[in-house]
């Protein structure tokens, strides 16, 4: 019995990228022929039922065509070319897209790093080629067929479209290096196969880099009502105005609040605040018994490595990132949604969606849920163990100094 052909890692990687562009709303792609951009051209061609391809030999003309197409359709348009001076010919249209607020996804194929700056033909410095005339630039990692790499490239595609279309709209630039061979070897398939891509746990990131709207709030509230085992992560640099609303939301849903030291929340005494998670999330037994159903992260990613590993252990858990700035702070590559808005306002609106008859319940009205109680117990036991260990330590060290000063 003949074995089925294996997917080429390069084409699995670019196929996931093209797939995510389509999911994010790209319906038109303008391609300029060239050798180095072959993986892009072939992967887009494999999706011709969903994405319309426009072939142009001249890069300058192609760029202006893509500009007009995006302006007319009011949709983001992808524009791809080979390496070298082909990318430089996009420059005038990229500048105009920046000034006219037109969403262009500029994709420039490139030589791999080992062929740069050593006289290789058709090679120029393409890093930040368009300078300040693009909203965002990224040098894409070399293709791999691993699940982590496929999650990464999907996230980059979603971020590209979200950034290009967020107001004010404009062009973004992804520089994509490819190594030879640029076409699949014999016995390997290059077509887009959904099973191959789904096996890598793809993430479809719904990125709202413009201000969050009420339908999104309602959809998120429905997810939270259905999830009894939720977690709220309070990242660094949260504003004091959001503390009360965030804690009220956590208590209403029975969720623990994992507070980063720089969040400003650890100085408060509310029972739902968990401060020692960096220690007890190192316990594999606790982690195995603490599978979450939804995670909401407010602010930047905390610095705790055990927390990062905990999130990565449960990649199927919906992860929602909420921030005030029009930025992309998501190092896990696992977020389902990235939302922009006031954390205080979002927390208040989510709490208002609760189906309770008494919307003004306080901490004394309801006992903590079993889920929250489990986190509280782990936090309490850990704090006691840490305090006992510090007290028994014979010498003065930083941890003991801070503990005694606090007392």
Secondary structure, 3 states (H helix, E strand, C coil): CCCCCEECHHHHHHHHHHHHHHHCCCCEEEECCCCCCHHHHHHHHCCCCCCEEEECCCHHHHHHHHHHHHHHHCCCEEEEECCCHHHHCCHHHHHHHHHHCCCEEEEEEECCHHHCCCCCCCCCCCCCCCHHHCCEEEEECCCCCCHHHHHHHHHHHHHHHHHHHCCCCCCEEEEEECCCCCCCCCCEECCCCHHHHHCCCCCCCEEEEEECCHHHHHHHHHHHHHCCCEEEEECCCCCHHHHHHHHHHHHHHCCEEEECHHHCCCCCCCCCEECCHHHHCCCHHHHHCCCCCEEEEECCCCCCHHHHHHHHHCCCCEEEEEECCCCCCCCCCCCCEEEECCHHHHHHHHHHCCCCCCCCCCCCCCCCCHHHHHHHHHHHHHHHHHHHHHHHCCCCCHHHHHHHHHC
